[in-house]
């Protein structure tokens, strides 16, 4: 989903699994061209939250 976005230059994800809770977490880092608006960031977070129990979204070095 993210690689097709014009404003995304690169993406990196670290996924972990908690055996105790049996849930996955993701730390997702995006490098952009600086043209990502707040509405699009919320779409990203919502999308990731549907799959992962815990989501850390970092855009251009800033945690959202």
C-alpha positions as CSV (number, residue, x, y, z in Angstrom):
1,X,0.0,0.0,0.0
2,X,2.7,2.5,1.0
3,X,5.1,2.1,-1.8
4,X,2.5,3.2,-4.4
5,X,2.1,6.6,-2.6
6,X,3.9,9.5,-4.4
7,X,5.0,11.2,-1.2
8,X,6.7,8.0,0.2
9,X,10.4,7.7,-0.6
10,X,11.1,4.6,1.5
11,X,9.6,2.5,4.2
12,X,11.1,0.2,6.9
13,X,9.2,-2.1,9.3
14,X,10.1,-4.1,12.4
15,X,7.5,-6.6,13.4
16,X,7.6,-8.4,16.7
17,X,5.5,-11.1,18.2
18,X,4.6,-11.3,21.9
19,X,4.2,-15.0,22.8
20,X,2.4,-14.2,26.1
21,X,-0.4,-12.2,24.4
22,X,0.0,-13.9,21.0
23,X,-0.2,-10.6,19.2
24,X,2.0,-8.8,16.7
25,X,3.4,-5.3,17.0
26,X,4.9,-3.1,14.3
27,X,7.3,-0.2,14.3
28,X,6.8,1.4,10.9
29,X,9.1,4.1,9.6
30,X,8.5,6.2,6.5
31,X,10.7,8.6,4.8
32,X,8.7,11.1,2.7
33,X,9.2,14.0,0.4
34,X,7.6,16.2,3.1
35,X,4.2,16.4,1.6
36,X,2.2,14.0,3.8
37,X,-0.8,15.7,5.5
38,X,-2.4,14.7,8.9
39,X,-5.4,13.1,7.2
40,X,-3.1,10.7,5.3
41,X,-1.2,9.9,8.5
42,X,-4.4,8.9,10.2
43,X,-5.3,6.6,7.3
44,X,-1.9,4.9,7.7
45,X,-2.3,4.4,11.4
46,X,-5.9,3.1,11.0
47,X,-4.7,0.7,8.3
48,X,-1.9,-0.7,10.4
49,X,-4.0,-0.9,13.5
50,X,-6.3,-3.4,11.7
51,X,-3.5,-5.9,11.5
52,X,-1.2,-5.1,14.5
53,X,-2.0,-4.9,18.2
54,X,0.5,-2.1,18.8
55,X,1.6,0.4,16.2
56,X,4.4,2.8,16.3
57,X,4.4,5.0,13.2
58,X,7.5,7.2,12.5
59,X,7.4,9.7,9.7
60,X,10.6,11.5,8.8
61,X,12.1,10.7,12.2
62,X,9.1,11.9,14.2
63,X,6.8,9.5,16.1
64,X,3.2,10.1,15.3
